[in-house]
Amino acid sequence: MKILRKYFLKEFIRYLVILLLSFTSIAIVAEFFDKINEFYTHKAPAYLIGQYFLLQAPGVMLYALPFASLFSVLMTIGMASKWREVLIIKASGCSTKRLFSGFILIGIIFSLLALLLGETAVPVAARKAAWIRKVKILKESPRISLREGELWLKGIDKSLVRIDGFVADQNKILKTSIFSFNPSFVLEKRTEAAEAVWEDGVWKLKNVTVFDFSANTSKKYDSLISSAIEEPKMFDEEMKKPAEMNFAELYSYYTRLERAGFKNLRYAVRLYEKLSYPAINFIMVLFGVALALNSRLGGGIKSAGIGVLVSVAYWLIYSVSISLGNTGALPAWFAPWIGLIVFGITGSVLYLRIRD
C-alpha cells in the first residue's frame, strides 16, 4: 500500500507542478499583453518588467492552486483507471478509498498553506508589484502614505492633509485635518472637519472648525468648500487594494469605516473571502477524489474535460454569490462560503458512496 501511495503521490505532484506553472504562465502572458502599451510608452527596462511579473506570480498561483489540484487528482486517478490500475488494486483486495485518502490530507495541507501565504507573502508581493509599476515604470510619485491607520497626502495648495478613511462607493472621506503652512513652513492654519463629500466637482467639508494661529482665532462652519484635496479617483488609484492587504489590515480598515457609520459591503465580502478561499483547496481535492472513484474516467483528456466543467460550475456559483454579497442581497459573511458548502456537501456524499 505504501509503495502504491508513493507512486500515485508522485504522479499527482508531477501533474500539479505542470498545471500550476501552465496556469501561472498563461495568466502572466495575458497580463503582459494587457500592460504592453504601458511598458512600451514608458520604455520600461526588462529587469523591472521581470520583477513586476515575478511579484505577480504568488497571487496567481494562490488562486490557481485549487483548480490545479482538482485537475491533478482527476488526471492521476483517471490515468490509473484507463490503464486498469484501479481495477487491479480492487481485485487484490485493497481499498481505493484508503489508498487515495492521502490526497485528502494533501488538500488540508494546501488549505493551511494557502491561508498562511495569503496572510504573508502574497499581500507583500502584491504591494511591491504595485509600487514597481507606479513608481519605477510609470514614474509616478506616491501621493498617499498610510501611517498608523491614517492617510496622509500633500494638498493641491501645498498643505498637509490627514484623513481617517475613504468611502469609495459614496465618494466620501472621514474625519479630515488640513494643515496650512506659510512659505517658511510655519503652521498658520488647521482645518478640522467631521467628514467631506464630493459634490458638484468639489469637496464640501461638513461640521468644520478652522483654527487660525496667525490671528489666534477659531471659527466654526456647517459647511466649507476645500480646494486642498484631489478628486476621488486619486484615492482609488493610490490606496491599497484588498488584494494588497492581509486579513488584519483589511479588518482594521473596514472596522474604522464601520465605526464612522459607513459599511462598505465589497470590503466586508473580501474580508470573509480571505478566510473562505483557502478552504477551496481541500474541497476541490475531496471533490476530485470522490468524483474520480465514482466514475469511469477514460484517461487524461476526459479527466481534464471533467475538471473544466467542475471549475466552470464552481466559478459560476462563486461569482454569483460574491455579486449578491456585494449588493447586499446575501449577508457578506455568508456569500463567499456558498460555493464551498455546495461542493463540500456534494463531494462528501460522493466520497461516502465510493465502493471498493
C-alpha positions in Angstrom: 0.0 0.0 0.0 2.8 2.4 0.9 4.5 1.8 -2.5 1.3 2.5 -4.4 0.6 5.6 -2.3 4.1 7.0 -3.1 3.6 6.1 -6.8 0.3 7.9 -7.1 1.5 10.8 -5.0 4.5 11.2 -7.3 2.1 11.3 -10.3 -0.1 13.8 -8.6 2.8 16.2 -7.8 4.1 15.9 -11.3 0.7 16.9 -12.8 0.3 19.6 -10.2 3.6 21.3 -11.0 3.0 21.2 -14.7 -0.6 22.6 -14.4 0.3 25.2 -11.8 3.2 26.5 -13.9 0.9 26.4 -17.0 -1.9 28.3 -15.4 0.5 30.9 -14.0 2.3 31.3 -17.3 -1.0 31.9 -19.2 -2.1 34.5 -16.6 1.2 36.3 -16.8 1.3 36.3 -20.6 -2.3 37.7 -20.6 -1.2 40.4 -18.1 1.9 41.2 -20.2 -0.2 41.9 -23.3 -2.7 43.9 -21.2 0.2 46.2 -20.0 2.4 46.1 -23.1 1.4 49.7 -24.1 2.4 51.0 -20.7 5.8 49.2 -20.9 6.5 50.5 -24.4 5.3 54.1 -23.8 7.4 54.5 -20.6 10.4 52.5 -22.0 10.4 50.2 -19.0 13.7 48.2 -18.6 13.4 44.4 -19.0 14.6 43.8 -15.4 11.7 45.9 -14.0 9.2 44.1 -16.2 10.6 40.8 -15.0 10.4 41.9 -11.3 6.8 43.1 -11.7 5.7 39.7 -13.2 7.7 37.7 -10.7 5.9 39.5 -7.9 2.6 38.9 -9.6 3.2 35.2 -9.7 2.5 34.3 -6.0 -1.0 35.8 -6.2 -1.8 34.0 -9.4 -0.5 30.7 -8.1 -2.6 31.1 -4.9 -5.8 31.4 -7.0 -4.8 28.7 -9.4 -3.8 26.1 -6.8 -7.3 24.7 -6.1 -8.0 24.1 -9.7 -4.6 22.7 -10.5 -5.2 20.3 -7.5 -8.5 19.3 -8.9 -7.2 18.6 -12.4 -4.2 16.7 -10.9 -6.4 14.4 -8.9 -8.7 13.7 -11.8 -5.8 13.1 -14.2 -3.9 10.9 -11.7 -6.9 8.6 -10.9 -8.2 8.9 -14.5 -5.0 7.6 -15.9 -5.0 4.8 -13.3 -8.5 3.8 -14.4 -7.5 3.9 -18.1 -4.7 1.5 -17.6 -6.8 -0.7 -15.3 -4.6 0.0 -12.3 -7.6 0.8 -10.1 -9.3 -2.4 -11.2 -6.2 -4.4 -10.3 -6.0 -2.7 -6.9 -9.6 -3.6 -6.2 -9.0 -7.2 -7.4 -6.1 -7.6 -5.0 -8.3 -6.7 -2.1 -7.0 -3.2 -1.4 -9.4 -0.3 -0.6 -9.2 2.5 -3.2 -10.8 4.9 -0.6 -8.0 4.2 1.8 -5.3 4.3 -0.9 -6.3 7.7 -2.1 -7.3 9.1 1.3 -3.7 10.6 1.4 -4.9 13.1 -1.2 -7.4 14.4 1.4 -4.6 15.2 3.8 -2.8 17.0 1.0 -5.9 19.1 0.4 -5.9 20.1 4.1 -2.2 20.9 3.9 -2.7 23.0 0.8 -5.6 24.9 2.5 -3.4 25.8 5.5 -0.5 26.7 3.3 -2.8 28.9 1.2 -4.1 30.7 4.3 -0.5 31.3 5.5 0.7 32.6 2.2 -2.4 34.7 1.7 -1.6 36.5 5.0 2.1 36.9 4.5 3.9 36.6 1.2 1.1 37.3 -1.3 0.0 40.7 0.0 3.6 41.8 0.4 4.4 40.7 -3.2 1.2 42.5 -4.5 2.1 45.7 -2.8 5.7 45.6 -4.1 4.4 44.8 -7.6 2.0 47.8 -7.5 4.9 50.0 -6.2 7.2 48.9 -9.0 4.6 49.6 -11.7 3.6 53.1 -10.3 7.0 54.4 -9.2 9.6 52.6 -11.2 7.8 52.0 -14.5 5.1 54.8 -14.7 7.4 57.1 -12.8 4.6 58.4 -10.6 5.4 59.7 -7.1 3.2 58.2 -4.3 0.6 60.7 -3.4 -0.8 58.9 -0.3 1.0 57.3 2.6 -0.5 55.2 5.3 0.7 55.8 8.9 -0.8 54.2 11.9 -4.1 53.6 10.1 -4.4 57.2 8.8 -4.0 58.5 5.3 -1.6 61.4 4.7 -1.3 63.3 1.5 0.1 66.6 0.1 -2.7 69.0 -0.7 -3.0 70.8 -4.1 -2.4 74.1 -2.2 0.8 72.6 -0.7 -1.0 71.9 2.6 -0.7 68.6 4.5 -3.9 66.6 4.8 -4.7 63.8 7.2 -7.7 61.6 6.6 -9.2 58.8 8.7 -10.6 56.9 5.7 -12.2 57.0 2.3 -15.6 55.5 1.4 -15.2 54.6 -2.2 -18.8 53.8 -3.1 -20.0 57.2 -1.7 -17.1 59.4 -2.7 -16.8 60.5 1.0 -13.8 60.9 3.3 -14.0 60.6 7.0 -12.6 62.9 9.7 -10.2 65.3 7.9 -7.5 67.6 9.1 -5.8 70.1 6.8 -2.6 71.8 7.9 -1.7 75.0 6.1 1.8 76.5 6.2 3.4 79.8 5.3 6.5 80.0 2.9 8.7 79.5 6.0 6.9 76.2 6.7 5.4 77.6 9.9 1.9 76.3 10.7 -0.6 79.1 10.0 -4.0 77.3 10.0 -5.5 74.0 10.9 -8.9 73.0 9.5 -10.8 70.1 11.2 -13.9 68.5 9.5 -16.0 65.6 10.6 -16.3 64.5 7.0 -16.0 65.6 3.4 -18.3 64.8 0.5 -17.5 65.1 -3.2 -20.4 67.1 -4.7 -20.7 69.2 -7.9 -17.0 68.7 -8.6 -15.7 70.0 -5.3 -15.0 68.7 -1.8 -17.5 70.0 0.7 -16.3 69.8 4.3 -19.0 69.2 7.0 -19.0 70.4 10.6 -15.8 72.4 10.2 -13.6 74.2 12.7 -10.9 76.4 11.4 -8.0 77.3 13.8 -6.1 80.4 12.6 -2.8 80.5 14.5 -1.6 83.8 13.0 -4.7 85.6 14.2 -5.1 83.4 17.3 -8.8 82.7 16.4 -11.1 79.8 15.8 -14.3 79.7 13.7 -16.9 77.0 13.1 -18.8 76.4 9.9 -21.6 73.9 9.0 -20.1 73.5 5.5 -16.9 74.7 3.8 -15.5 74.1 0.3 -11.9 72.9 0.2 -9.6 73.1 -2.8 -6.8 71.2 -1.0 -7.8 67.6 -1.8 -7.6 66.0 -5.2 -10.6 64.3 -7.0 -11.9 60.9 -5.6 -10.2 58.9 -8.4 -6.9 59.7 -6.8 -7.9 57.6 -3.8 -9.0 54.7 -6.0 -5.6 54.8 -7.7 -3.4 55.3 -4.7 -5.0 53.4 -1.8 -4.2 49.8 -1.0 -6.4 47.3 -2.8 -7.9 44.4 -0.7 -5.5 42.0 -2.5 -2.6 44.1 -1.1 -3.8 43.7 2.5 -3.9 40.7 4.8 -6.9 39.9 6.9 -5.8 42.0 9.9 -5.1 45.1 7.8 -8.4 44.8 5.9 -10.3 44.2 9.1 -8.7 47.2 10.7 -9.6 49.5 7.8 -13.2 48.0 7.5 -13.9 48.4 11.2 -12.7 52.0 11.1 -15.2 52.8 8.3 -17.9 50.9 10.2 -17.3 52.8 13.4 -17.7 56.0 11.5 -21.1 54.9 10.3 -20.2 53.6 6.8 -20.5 50.0 5.7 -18.6 49.0 2.6 -20.1 45.7 1.5 -17.4 45.0 -1.0 -14.7 45.2 1.7 -16.8 43.1 4.0 -17.2 40.4 1.4 -13.4 40.5 0.6 -12.7 40.2 4.3 -14.6 36.9 4.7 -13.3 35.8 1.3 -9.8 35.8 2.7 -10.9 33.1 5.1 -13.0 31.1 2.7 -10.8 30.9 -0.4 -8.0 28.8 1.1 -10.6 26.1 2.1 -11.3 25.6 -1.7 -8.1 23.6 -1.9 -9.4 20.9 0.4 -12.9 21.0 -1.2 -11.5 20.6 -4.7 -9.2 17.7 -3.7 -12.1 15.9 -1.9 -14.5 16.5 -4.8 -11.9 15.3 -7.3 -11.1 12.1 -5.4 -14.8 11.4 -4.9 -15.8 12.1 -8.5 -12.9 10.1 -10.0 -13.6 7.0 -7.9 -17.3 7.1 -8.5 -17.0 7.3 -12.3 -15.0 5.6 -15.1 -12.7 8.3 -16.4 -11.1 7.4 -19.7 -7.7 9.0 -19.3 -6.1 12.4 -19.2 -8.3 14.2 -21.8 -11.6 13.1 -20.4 -10.4 13.8 -16.9 -9.3 17.3 -18.0 -12.7 17.9 -19.6 -14.5 17.0 -16.4 -12.1 19.3 -14.5 -13.0 22.2 -16.8 -16.8 21.5 -16.2 -16.3 21.4 -12.5 -14.2 24.5 -12.4 -16.7 26.5 -14.6 -19.6 25.3 -12.4 -17.7 26.3 -9.2 -16.8 29.8 -10.6 -20.3 30.4 -11.8 -21.7 29.7 -8.3 -18.9 31.6 -6.6 -19.1 34.7 -8.9 -22.9 34.9 -8.5 -22.8 34.6 -4.7 -20.0 37.2 -4.4 -22.0 39.6 -6.6 -25.1 39.0 -4.4 -22.9 39.7 -1.3 -21.6 42.9 -2.8 -25.1 44.2 -3.5 -26.4 43.2 0.0 -28.8 40.5 -1.3 -26.8 38.0 0.7 -25.0 38.5 4.1 -21.4 39.5 3.5 -20.2 36.7 5.8 -22.2 34.1 4.0 -21.7 34.9 0.3 -18.1 33.6 0.0 -19.0 30.3 1.6 -21.9 29.2 -0.7 -19.7 27.5 -3.4 -17.7 25.8 -0.7 -20.9 24.5 1.0 -22.4 23.2 -2.2 -19.3 21.5 -3.5 -18.3 20.3 0.0 -21.7 18.6 0.6 -21.7 17.1 -2.9 -18.1 15.9 -2.6 -18.8 14.4 0.9 -21.8 12.5 -0.4 -19.9 11.2 -3.4 -16.9 10.2 -1.2 -19.2 8.2 1.2 -20.7 6.4 -1.9 -17.3 5.1 -3.1 -17.5 1.4 -3.4 -14.3 -0.8 -3.1 
